[in-house]
């Protein structure tokens, strides 16, 4: 994935997490992904696997493609 795609993903992760009113800890509990790892994703330190992307989207109750769609 390109840097711009990763940036879109991490910005959308944070956007949708806040939109549904979840903290990183709450998203961690729902998705089964550690809050430390979620924090690293949002800060651009880690790039999640496709499986983790799917778990995140499912926990946020959105389709995966929305995490890659630039916000307007």
Order of alpha helices (4+ residues) and beta strands (2+ residues): alpha-alpha-alpha-alpha
